[in-house]
């Protein structure tokens, strides 16, 4: 029997937060592209650097909530939440009861979550760990024989508990393995890969280095400097120096896109060369765009 948590509240709040972050990113890019480079530009740079990863996290949470489902059959209990998949043999489930009976916070302690999208970890009054995969509505605790406690929120808790009782009475048709697939394992594998780690850090470091150098050189720049190059390689039309910040920022955006795509392809051993190529491309983009920005500042004459 399939169940889907109540998602309306979580989707509305998450979409609103994601929209606010995208507006913050657009505003930061617009301000950095128009004004003079100054120490005040650091405020917009920091806002952009904070908004970009938060946008990915909120988007990932929304994906998880949109795909969230629980399933109970004679063989086991299955939880799908984005890239997370839990498979628990029916014989390994000790009990399913309302979360209020166990005590403790009814929400995660850490992580990116909001009302209606409760994902993360918390603790009971007895200091037992809770793992949340819940939307809005009544929460149920699923206890397993290995000591785990999952917090779920099926739309009809009575029907969910009834489906579980029916499944246990009928007995399992086949023995299934216990699974707990998390994207955390993928990130760990990537980080342990020395080549991948080096390319990712280099791709991030070059745009940050370019931004830092531009801000430090700001006091010595005129009000107008060349922006771009002509057909013969000569410096292009004049523009406010703040527009040069767009070059390392574009490199940073390219790094972010390549990081996500590269991580996706890294899951398959046969497609990992494509991951390295994407991460290497972000390094090349950072070097070219950062070098262009620094070259243009060197051609500026006060």
Secondary structure, 3 states (H helix, E strand, C coil): CEECCECHHHHHHHHHHHHHHHHHHHHHHHHHHHCCCCCCHHHHHHHHHHHHHHHHHHHHHHHHHHHCEEEECCCEEEEEECCEEEEEEHHHEEEEEEHHHCCCCCCCCCCCCECCEEEEEEECCCCCEEEEEECECCCEEEEECCCCEEEECCCCHHHHHHHHHHHHHHCCCCCCCCEEECHHHHHHHHHHCHHHHHHHHHHHHHHHHHHHHHHHHHHHCCCCEECCECCCCCECCEECHHHHHHHHHHHHHHHHHHHHHHHHHHCCHHHHHHHHHHHHHHHHHHHHHHHHHHHHHHHCCC
